[in-house]
Amino acid sequence: MGYNVFKSFIGKNGRLMIADSPLSDWVKWESSSSCQSYAKRMARGGWGGAIEMAACSRLKNINVHVYERSRGGFQRISCFNVDGARTTVHVLYGGRVHYDALIL
C-alpha cells in the first residue's frame, strides 16, 4: 500500500473518530489546515506521524501502539486501536517525528 493511499484516506475521512476526536481535529491541531489541504500538501512529500498511524491502523485493520523510552524500559504514549484488529504493531517514538519498529 503506497504512501499516497494514506493521504487519500486522510483527505476523504475527516469525520472518522480517532481517540474520541474527529480526524479533522487531529489535522487541524497538527497543521492548522483542513484534511483535504493537508493530504494534498503531504502527498507532494513529507513525513508521517500520528495522523498517518491512525490512517494505517484503519486501512490495515491493525492496532498501532506508540512508545517512548523511559527509565527501565518503554512507556506507551498512544494507541490507535480498531475493533477486530488482526495484530498489534509496536513503534518507538524517538523524538522529532522519528519512529522505529519496536519488538516487545
Beta strands, then each sheet from edge to edge (+ up, - down):
strand 1: 17-18
strand 2: 21-22
strand 3: 63-70
strand 4: 73-80
strand 5: 88-93
strand 6: 99-101
sheet 1: 1+ 2-
sheet 2: 4+ 3- 5- 6+
end
